[in-house]
Amino acid sequence: MKQLLMFLCLLSYAGFSQENIPKDYFSNPLDIPLLLSGNFGELRSNHFHSGLDIKTQQREGLPVYAPADGYVKRIKVSHYGYGKALYLQHPNGYSSVYAHLQSYAGPIQQYVKEHQYNKESFEIELFPESDVLPVKKGQIIAYSGNSGSSGGPHLHFEIRDGASRPMNPMLFGIEIPDTREPLINSVFAYPVSEDAIVNNSQNPMKLRLIRQKDGSYKTESIKAIGKIGFGISAYDQQNGASNKNGTYQIKTTFNGLETFTVLFNKFSFAETRYLNRYMDYGYFETNRSRVQKLFRESNNPLSVITQENDNGYVTIREGYSSVYSIEVSDFKGNKVLITVPIEGIQQEVVAAKDLQETQDYIYHDQATSITKGKFSVYIPSESLYEDTYLDIEATGDTLKLHKDIVPIHRNITITADASNYEKKDLDKLYLGRINYRGVPYYNTTYRDGTKLSTRTRTFGSYCIASDTEAPTIVPLNFSDGKWISSNKTLEIKIEDMESGISTYRATVNGKFILTEYDYKKDVLVYDFEDAVIDETENNLKVIVVDNVGNSTTFEATFFRKQS
């Protein structure tokens, strides 16, 4: 099965290399100079970035234009993730995606609002028929924003192929000025085979980088023996922006022969989580620096690896001198070369392989159930990338589930026995992951009698926690009994300090009003342009429920002059 998956990935790339990509079909989605805060293939948390993050001059509300004729095939509005997102289908078989929008434009906005009010929900997903919302090239389809899990105003823009696989938009002629070469943070050597040693160590070794007069790098000469691999931390920057973006291509050679190439032109969403296998996950969690491993380990089917010899590993033999080279390039062809001189020397092991053996050894290709105290952990087959020792301990209501230095590919399940709690308290219990401050935060929790369970893809400490505090509701731009004829919006702050907010609902004079929840500011906003409110005296009612069912109701009366 693994061999088949690998073959399909290579076949997919072979097909891509022959693809006739139109260079002048798509125009820019924004009418401003294009500067990036994020590029295609950039390494993110648990995924590769699937598009371009285009800066919007630190503003929201810039017109977003259809880059080609087509129609709206999907609309999704959510509090998190892409926020307000729009998907266009184009006649040439490609589709385009726009995310973190402030709002939609014209008939698209009307269509969305109508369905939100019909469903009485801000969050919504729609799939219009092809003749419902046609668009023409250059038409304003939306306005840029900061919705969803966005860290600042920008437009996330994607182009996808006919199989909904994201492709690098710059392949289609989207121009981003770039005369700057990539920047190199660090280079690592990884002893792989049982007999492999690098500089007297069996553990990954960070190499000292020496900048050369021509702009290239050379590492210190290393002593090595056996099969080894290399890794690199590097990033790119475009003109006019200081953001640390991803690199486009990394090529390696060993004594002049190509050994490994990674190229960010295209990938599938089905494979993107394998980023956690491609990078040094443990190093990132410990040092917050992403190191790309320039070799393919088992259970790594990534199609962005386009060429490899012996999976990218090199074998160092005693008495031989070798040179390993890494060439890092951006899309515009700016490149940096790093050379690693290697002396094949048999040597004493001073630092033995750092391996912590525990009583819980997990075979990655077998399902495993482990019980510790009042907790049980179920690890499905293929949840881990390789056989691993896990450090699992339970003390009272707390479970230590290893450290977050090992990636999890498939959800594992944690179940806790809460039978020692009184029946009246059970509904307020949840399973929470303990953060670095020692405070639990809510993990989606399921209850079956006295059993609590949750699913997770993150190791760390978990506990049984209780939330008995109801959410708080505070008006921001109005007060009870006041006239607010000049207000364009109603703004209400809602917070829950324990399990977090689950649902909310607002009505005026008994009629549903659409409120948008900005979780980053903990604010609900109603826009009076919706024209739902048509009376002078208005009774507002807001109900907010947290994730364990605690509820708060807020009521107020406001007055508004009607035209």
N, C-alpha and C positions, 0 to 999 in steps of 0.2 A: 504493500500500500504506500509506504514511504517513498519507494523508488518510483512508483507511478505518479505521485504528487510532484516529485522533483522533475520527472519527464514532462509533465503538463506545464510546469512553470517555465522550463526551457523552451518548450514548443510555443508557449504564449509569447515569449520574448522574440523567438525567431519570426513569428507572424508579425509582431510589432515592427521589427526592423525593416520589413518590406512594406509597411503601411504608407500610403500616400497621404501625408498630412497637409491639409490646405494652409498656406501661410498668410493669405490675405482675406480669409473668409470672415473671421471674427474681428470686430473693432473693439476698442477699449471700453470697458463698462463705466468708466468715470471720465469726465471732461476736465481733468487736471493732470499735471505731470505725475507719472506713476512712480511712487517710492514705496518700498516694501518694509513691513515690520516682520514678515514671515514669508518663506519661499516654499516651493514644492519639495516634498521629501524630507523636510526638516524633521529632526528627531524630537518628538513630543512625548508626553506621558502616555505610555501604552500604545502609541500609534505613530505612524509617519504622517506628516502634515499633507493633506490632500489637495491643496490649492495655493493661491497667492493671497497673503494678507496685505491689502493695499492701504496705505496711510490716507487718511481723509483730513489732513491739516488740523488734527486735534478737534475736529468739528463733527457734528451729526447733521443729517438733513441734506447731504449733497445728492443731487439727482443720479440715479443709477440707470444706465441705458441698456436696452437689449443689444447685444453685440451682433446679432443676426436675426433674420426672420425666424418665426417658429410659433410655438404656443406654450402656455403654462400647463405642465403635466402634473405638478405636485406643489402643494403649499403645506408647510408645517410651521406651527407656532407653538413654542414651548418656553418654559421659564429658563431652562438650562441648555447646554449644548449649542446648537446653531441659533437659538432664539427664534427670531422671525426669519424664515428661510423660503426661498423661491427657486423652483426648478423649471427650466425651459427645455423643450425638445426642439431640435432644429432639423430641417429637411435633409441635411447631409449625413444624418445618423448620429451625430454627436449631441450631447446635452450640456447645458451650463447651469451652474449653481451659484446662488448669492445668499450670504448668511450674515447674521448679526444686524439685520436691517432695523431701522427705526420704524418704518411703515411701508406699506405697499402704495402703489399709485393708481389713480383713476379707477377704472372698472375692476381691477384686481383687488384694491382696497375695499370697494363696495361689496364684492363677492365674499371676501373674508369676513367682514363685519356682519353681513347677513347670516352667514353660517354660524358665527360665534354666538349671535343672539338666539338663533334657532336652537342651538345646542345648550345655550346658557353656560358657556365655558370659554375662557380665554385660550386655553390650550386646545389645539385642533389640528387635524391632518386631513387634507382634501386632495382628491385626484380628479380634476375637471376633465370632461371629454375634450377631444382635440379641437372642437369647434366652439367651445365656450369662451376661452380667453386667448384669442390669437394675438400675436405681437409682431410688430415690424421693426426692422433694424433701425436703431436710433431712437426708438420710443422710450419714454421714461416709464420704467416698470416699478420702481421703488425708490426709497431714500435711505442713504447710509445711516448706520446707527451704532449701537453698543449693546444690543440685546443678547440674551443668553449668557454663555460662559465666556464672554469677551472681556479682555483686560483693559480696554480702551477703545475709543472710536476708530473703526476701520471697516473695510469691506473684505469679506472672505469670498474669493472668486475661484470657481473650479470649471474645468472642462472635462467631461467624461466621454468614453467611447460607447459603442452600441451595447456593450455588456456592463455598463455602469462602472467601469474601472476608471479612476481618476488618472489624468495625464498631465504632464507639465504644460501649463498654458503658454510658456515661452516657446514651445515647439510650434505653436500656431502663429507666431509672429508678434505676440504681445511684447512690446519693447520695454525693457527696464535698463536704463543707463548703468554701466558697470565697467570701470577700468581698474578696479582694485583687486589685488590678488588675495586668495584665501589666507587666513591667519591660523597658525599652528599653536596649539596649547601644549600638547604633550604626546609622547610616543612610548608605548609599552611593549615589552617582550613577554611572551607567555610560554613557559615550559609545558609541553603537552604529554609526551610519552613518559613512561615510568622512569626511564634513564635520563630524561632531559634535565639540564642544569643551565642556568644563565647567571653568570657572575656569582657562583657559589650558592645559588638559591634555586629551589624548586617552585617558588611562588612568582606570580607576575611581578615584573621589574620595571619601574619607571626609569627611562633613559634620559640622560642629560643632553639637552639640545644646544648646539653651537651654531649661531648664525654666521653664514659666510658672506664675503664681500659682494658676491653676485646676487644676494637675496635668498639663496637656498639655505638648507639646514644640513648639518651633519651631526649625528649623535656621537657620544663617546664610543670608542671601540669596545665591543663586548666580548667576553669569553663565553662560549656556549658549546653544548654537545647535545645530540639527540634531536627529536622532532620539536620544533617550536613554531609559534605564531606571533603575529604582531597586532597591535591596536593603535588607534590614533584618535586624539581629540582635536578637532579642527572646526572652524566655522568660516562663513563668508559674509562680506558686507558689500552692499551696492553703493553707488554714488549718492550722496546727499542723505544717508541714513546711517545711524550708528548701531542698529539692531544686529545681534549675532544670529545670522541665518545659517541654514544648512549648506553643505557642499554639494556640488552636482555630480562629480565623478572622482573616484579614487582608484588608481591603478598601481599595482605593485609588481616588481620584478625581482628575481633572484639570479645574480650573476648574468644579468641581461635578458633572461627568459621571463616572459609574463607569467605571473602566478595567480593573480586575483584582481578582478575588476568589479566595482559596484557603481551603478549608474542609475540616477533618479529621473527616469523618463515616464514610468508608468508602473502601477501596481494594482492589486485588487484589495478591496476591503476585507476579504476573507483571510488574507495573509498579513495584514498590517500589524496585528498584535504580536507577530513574531519579531517585531522590533526588540522585545525584551530578551530574546535569544541572541539577536544580532549584536546588541551592545552589552557592555560589561555592567549588568544590572546591579550587582553588589557594590561596585565602585561608585556608581551614580548615587545609590542610596546613602552611601557613607560620605562621599565627597562632593556631590551635586555637580559632577562633570560627566558628560556622556562620552564614553570611549567606544568607537566603532571597532569591532573585532574583525580584522582583515583575514578571516578564515571562516569556513562554514562548519559549524559543529553539527552533531546529529540533531534531528528534529528542527531543522531550519530550512524551510522550503522557499525562502524569499526569492522572487524573480528579479529583484533589483541587482542580485549577484549575476552578472552577465558572462563572466569568464572565470575559470579557476583551474588550477593544476594541483592535484593532490589536496583538494579542498582549501587551497591557500596556504597550507603548511609548508615549511622548509625543513630539511634534514641537514644537520651540521655534523660533519665527520671530523674526527681527530686528525690534526696535522694539516687541515685545509683552511685557507683564508677565503672569505666570501664577502659579497656586498649585496645587501637588501635595500631596495629603493622604493619609496612611496611618492607618487605624484598626485597632488590634490588640485582639482580644477573646478572653476565655476562655469556657468552656462556660456559665458562670453569668451571662454578660453584662457582667462587669466589663471596661471598655475604656479604652484610651489613644489619644489623637489626636496625630499629628505632622503639622505643616504645613511645606512647603518653598517659600518664595518664590523665584520664578525671573524673572530679567531676560533677555530675548532680546537679546543683544549679540554682534555679530561681534567676534572677538578673535584676537590672535596666539597661535600654538601655542608654548608654552614647553617643555612636556613632551610629546614625540611618542610615539605608540603604542609600547609596549614589546614589540617583536616580535623574537625571536632567530631569524634565518634560519640553517638548517643544510643539509647536502647531502641529508638524508633528509626529504622531504616526503611525508606519508602522506595519501592520499585516503580518507576514512572509508568510502566506499561501494565500495572496491576491496580485494581481498585483496592483501597485500604480503609479500614475503620479502626479508629483508636479511641479508647475511653480513658479519661483522666478525671478523677473525682466526679463531680456532677456534670462534666462536659463530655461530649463525644464529638469526634471529628471524622467526617467522611471525605476521602480524597479520591475522586473518580480516576480511572485510568487516563493517562496522558494529560493530567493536570499539571504535572511537572515535566520539564524538558529532559531530565536525566535522573538516575537513581541518586537519592540524597538522604543524608542523615538530618533529621529534624529534632530540634530541642523543644519538647512539649511538656509543660507542667501545669497543674491546676492547684490553686490555693483558695479555698472558700469559693467566693463568687467570681474569681478572676482566673482566666486562662492565658497562660503564656504560650503562644503559638509561634514558636521560632522567632527570628528577627526578619524584618522586611529587607533581606539581602538576597533572597531567592525568589525569582519570578514565578507566578502562578498563571498558567495559560487558560485553564478551565475552572469555573467556579467550584470551590469546595464548600461543604456545609458544616456549620457549627451548631450543635444542639445542646441546650442546657436544661437540667432538671430543676424546676423552681417549686417543687412540692413542699419545701420547708417554709414557703411564704403563705400568709393567710389568704384565703380565697378572695377577700375583698380588695387585696392589693395586687392580684395577678394582672389585672387589666392595665396597670400602670407600669408594668415591667417591659424592658426591651433589652436587646443585646447591643452593646456599643463597643466600638473600637477605641482604645485609650490613646489619646494623642500625646505629643511630647510634653505637654503640661500636666499629664496625669489625669486629664478630664475625658470621660467617655463621650463620643458623639454617635448619634443614632445610625445604626445599620438597619435596613428594612427587616423587620422582625415578624415572624409568623408564629401564631399560638395554636397549640393543640392540647387542650386541657392544661396541665402544669408544665408542658414542654414548650420551650422557646427555641426557635431556630432562625438562622440567617445564612445567607450565601455571601462569599467574599472571594476576591482575587488578590488579597493582600495579607501577608503574614504580619504578626505583631501581637499585642496583648488585647484581649477582649474581656468584657465583664457583663454581669447582670446588673442593670441600672434601673432606677425608678424615676419617673417624672410625675409629680403631683401638682406642678405649677401650671396654671392656665396661661395662654398667650396674653399679651397686652396689646391694646388698641388705643392710639392717640391721634386725634386730628391735627394736621399740620397747618393748613391754610384756611381754616374756618373754625368757628366755635358755635356751640349750641345757642339757638335763638337769634342768630345774627343774619344780616343781609349780606349776600355775596354775589350781587349782580355782575360785578366786574371780573369775577373769577373765570378763568378759562378751564380750570380743572378742579377736581376734588382730590386732595392728597391726604392719605392716612398712613401713619406708621404702624406696622404690625410686627411684633417680635415674639419669639419663644426661645428662652434661654436654655432649655433642656433638650427635648427630642426633636424640636424643629417643627415648622408649619407644614401641615398636610393639605388642608383645603381652606378655602375662603369663599364667601359669597356676600354680595352687596345688593340691596334693593332700595328703591326710593318709591314711597307710596305704594309699596307692595309689588312694584315692577322691577324685574332684574335689570341691573346696569352692569355693563362690561367694565371691569377694573383690571388694569395691567399691574402685575406684581413684579417689582424689581428687587430680587433677593439680595443684590449687592448693597442696596440702600435700605432694605426692609420697608419699602414704601408701596402702597397701592395707589394707583392713579386712575381717575375717571375723567374722560374728556367730554366736556359739555357739547362739543360738536356732534356727538352721537344723537343729540336731539331727542333723547328719551324723556327728559324732564320737561314737562310743559305746564306745570302749575306754579303758583307764586309761593305757597307754603308747601314745604317738602319734608317728609319724614324719612330720614336715612337710617337703615339698619345694616350692620355689618356683623357677620358671624365668622369667627376664625377658629379652626380646630387643629390641634397639634397631632403628632404621629402616634400618640397613645390614647387619643380621644378626649383630652381636656379641651373644653370649649369656652370661648368668651364671646359675649354679645355686646355690641356698642350701638347705642341709638342717640340720634340728635335731630334737631329740627333746624332747617335753614330756609331763608327766604330769598327769592330770586325774581327780579322783574321780568315779565314776559312781554315780548314785542307784539 
